[in-house]
Amino acid sequence: MKLRTGTARVATIRVGRGWHLVRAGLRTVRFRVLATVLGFLAAGLLAAGITTLTLDLGNLNNRVNEDLLLQSGRLHDIVEQGVPGGGPYTSLDELFTVFLQGDAPGRYGSVMATVIGGNTFLPAAGQPSTPDASQVLDAARAAQVEGRTAFHDVTLDGRTVRLAITSVSLERGAPGGLLVAANEIGRQREQMMASFGTFGVASLGTLLLAGAVGFTVTGRLFVPVRRLRQATESITFEDLSSRVLVPPGDDDVSQLATDFNRMLDRLEAGIADQRQFVDDASHELRTPLTIIGGHLQLLQAEDPRDVRETQALLLEELDRMQSLVDELLLLARSGRPDFVRLEWVDADSFLVAAMDRIKVLADRRWQIDTMPGGRFRADRNRLTQAVEQLAANAVQSTRRHDLISLGAAWVAAPDGTVPPAPSALSGAGVEIWVADSGCGISAADQERIFDRFARAGVSRGTEGSGLGLPIVKAIAEAHSGSLRVISQVNEGSTFVLSLPGGTP
């Protein structure tokens, strides 16, 4: 009993899992899209089939009626022509005999003529139906209408037959007769219904084929969507490296996969910036906090001089911490879309204003190399901040009476000429440089000075957090530009900000 109970429980679990998988499959976008398309296709085929069948049945009724009326029209023509030897017909027997010697009815047609109270005439050839049956004769006599042709449907040998009954009279007071034309309309309707059934089978086959093709096509089409779902399931805060394989093509699904990968790139970059900020803050703030804590432990409260010296040192460390935090926050915000707000900046007025701000940094020989004229698009405040930082770095690398110069140039004028500018400057748009005649930077240091907290070993001073050049680089990249250095040891350095676009 235990074994049977366990087996039944396992079977129940399997059935439950199978039903869960089926329900999950029915909720997929692939199934919904395919079901919607097949539903509309089936409705369209059904509507087309019913509409076609209705129109065909209507056309059949009209065609059968027209064919039946042809017999009464032919009889009327024979009466108008008269007897072959000349003169009118005086006997219905003679008229009907001549009439039935003419053209035979069509494939589904039959014809009969009868004289009331007299003979019944049939063509010599065989006919699909037997219009001389008593049932037909009784229905014809009951449905006849003087002066016009009447239509009446009867069931003959299990088939529906349409009758066209025309009253015939040659002379007033003489015995009249009936012309009965019959058509197997029921058999033709059955053939149309059979054709509709064939259409239904073909439509079902079309739906099955369309479903198979659609299942395959949608499966391939939604591969990126499935990979997208799998990628979202595997992505965690610690690991954002998963990416969706973008299928070839330029359809919406491929674009969705591309946009998703770009979103992951932005998220990964944002989280990396956050981690970098936390790491940088914890790394750089540890030293001033340690210094503050050590001086507080050694503080002699009863010694006023020691209190004053410790207070001044602590305030200096707090100012340095505040400056460091501000710089870290600036770097963290550099990747945001609103980090820069572009406007048209006049090149000459910008250089003059920047020189007025930086020449008070230290006792150096300050000059403007080139005034290029024209305007360019930039964030004036951020760009001024970058120039001030480059000037501060130049001050640390120079001595009194060394030269620090500021300049700008258009690197590609509309006529193709290159305006005067320091050598080795290249690119597109406008380039702004800060050059000095100081100690220069070694080739090894030039590879790392743009990294955070890196300092050039040849620099004449070690002040600063090591975040100045990374901030300048971030400002340049926020303008879709770049920052580079040209330097020789003991000859000086030139830092070049390349910004795209503008009007020379």
Protein Blocks (a to p, Z undefined) as FASTA:
>chain_A
ZZmmmmmmmmmmmmmmmmmmmmmmmmpmklmmmmmmmmmmmmmmmmmmmmmmmmmmmmmm
mmmmmmmmmmmmmmmmmmmnopfkgpcdfbfklmmmmmmmmccddfkbccddddehiacd
ddfbdcfbdfkbmklmmmmmmmpcehiacdddddeehiacddddddddfbghiacddddd
dddfklmmmmmmmmmmmmmmmmmmmmmmmmmmmmmmmmmmmmmmmmmmmmmmmpcfklck
bccdddedjdfklmmmmmmmmmmmmmmmmmmmmmmmmmmmmmmmmmmmmmmmmmmmmpcf
klmklmmmmmmmmmmmmmmmmmmmmmmmmmmmmmpmklpccddddfklmmmmmmmmmmmm
pccddddfbdgepaddddfklmmmmmmmmmmmmmmmpcehiacddddddfbdfkopacdd
dehiacehjddddddfbebpafklmmmmmpghiacfkbmbfgdjhlmmmmmmmmmmmnop
acdddddehibpcdddddeeijZZ
